[in-house]
Amino acid sequence: MVDRIGPRTTLMASLALLAAGYGGFPFVRHPWQALVLAAIAGAGNGGFAPSHSSLLAALTSREQRTAAYALQRATDNLGFGVGGLAGGLIATTRVPESFTLLFALDAGTFIAFIALLAFVPKPTAPAITAAIRATGRYATVLRDRAFLWLLVVVAVLVAAAYAQISTVLPPFVKEHASVSEAGIGVTWMDPAAVEPAGAFAIQLLIRTRAINGSGSVMGTTIGDAHETGGSAFVYYDRVLQSAHEREQDAARLLAYAIAHEMGHLLLPPPAHSPSGIMRPEWDGDDLRHIASGSLQFTAVQVNAIRAKVSGCCAAAVAGTSAGLP
Ligand SMILES: [Zn+2]
C-alpha cells in the first residue's frame, strides 16, 4: 500500500479506520459489533506504524532521521501518558456516558491527525522499475522460510506477552493492587485566583501503601504546613501492620494516625509533645488510651488548633481515598 499509493495516503486511510473503529465503540450493543469494530481499528493500527515510519523516512534527510525517529518515539510515549491520564480522569463507571465522551475524543484525535497531514508535503515516490517489480512480490517473501519463521516467532511472542498487558494487567491492578478510580486524579491549585493571598489549605491523603524510604512511620506531612498549609499522608498498610502487631482495632488506629498528622498541619512546629496524640511514638499506655478512645490533644494544643482553624477564613480539608478496601 505504502509503495503503491504513498505513505501519506496510507497513513490517512489508517487514521480514518482507527477513527471509525474507536469512534464506533459507544454504539456497540452486541459482542459481534465490538469484534467488527476492533477488526477495523486493528487494520488501521496495522497500517499506521509502517506508513508513519515510511513518511518520516521520505520527508527527512539521512542526517535528520535519528532526531526525527527519536522525536516520534518521545511524542508516542507522551501520548500514552496523556491518554492514560485523560482516560482515568474522564471515564468513570458511575457515568456510562463518560466512556462515550472518551471514545469520541479518541476518534477526534485521529481526525485531527488527518487534518494536520493535509499540511504535510506529499513525498515524491521513488520510481518503481520493472526490475524492482519483478523481485518485489509476495510470492518471493513467502518462499523465504527464515523470514516466515521470524514472523511466527514475533506473533507468538506478541500474543504471549504483549497481549497480556491489555487483558491481564487491568483486572490485576483493580483486584490485587487495589487501584480504583479514586486513585486517579489531579488537583490544580491557583491560590491567587481561588482564594485570597495567604489562604490556608490542607489536604489529607490516605495511601494504600507507604512511600518508599518513609521509614516505618504511619504517616507524614509535606509543605510549609503551619504557614500556608500542606498535605498529610497516612499509610494504610503501616496502620494495618501496626494494628496487627499491637492488637489494636485498625479503624481506630487509622483515625488516630490521621489526627496525629493533622496535628502536624495545624500546630506550630515542632508539633510533637511529651504526652497525648502528638507524642512522636505511642507506647503501651498510649495504645491503651487509644483503645478506650481517651488519647487526646493537650489543652494547649486544642486551643492552638482552634485558633488556627478559626483564625484563617478558609480551612479546606479534602479527603481522597486511594482505593481503601
Ligand atoms: Zn509526628
Boltz pocket constraint, residues with backbone or C-beta under 6 A from the ligand:
constraints:
  - pocket:
      binder: B
      contacts: [[A, 260], [A, 264], [A, 272], [A, 278], [A, 279], [A, 280]]
      max_distance: 6.0
